[in-house]
């Protein structure tokens, strides 16, 4: 289970956070104000804007999968639509 929150520093910059426990988020926000806790953010928002502050590496399920280049990279062309 993941926990999602946003916090604000003294300048007003907002950070979006994701962790495996609420304590990890609260430890990260010692000098910041927690603005909101989220229960169900959209996956694209989590993949692009949320910072992992939990223990260990960011879990792969929170990342966007990217195509892998097999063979000659010059023949492989992928252009976003």
C-alpha positions, 0 to 999 in steps of 0.5 A, spaced: 500 500 500 502 506 498 501 513 501 500 520 497 501 527 500 503 534 498 507 539 502 509 546 501 516 549 504 517 556 506 517 559 499 511 556 497 514 550 492 509 544 492 512 537 492 508 531 491 510 525 495 509 518 495 511 513 500 510 506 503 508 509 510 505 515 513 511 516 517 516 516 511 512 522 509 512 525 515 519 524 516 521 528 509 516 534 511 519 535 518 521 543 515 515 543 511 507 543 511 503 537 509 498 540 505 493 534 503 493 527 503 491 523 497 487 517 497 486 515 489 491 520 485 491 518 477 497 514 475 500 519 470 500 524 475 504 519 480 509 517 475 510 524 472 510 528 479 510 524 485 517 524 488 519 517 492 520 518 499 519 511 502 525 506 504 529 503 498 528 504 491 522 507 487 517 501 486 517 499 478 509 499 478 510 507 480 514 508 473 512 508 466 514 502 462 518 504 456 520 500 450 526 496 449 531 497 443 532 490 440 537 489 435 540 495 431 538 501 434 539 505 427 533 501 424 528 502 430 524 508 430 519 510 435 516 517 435 511 519 440 504 521 437 
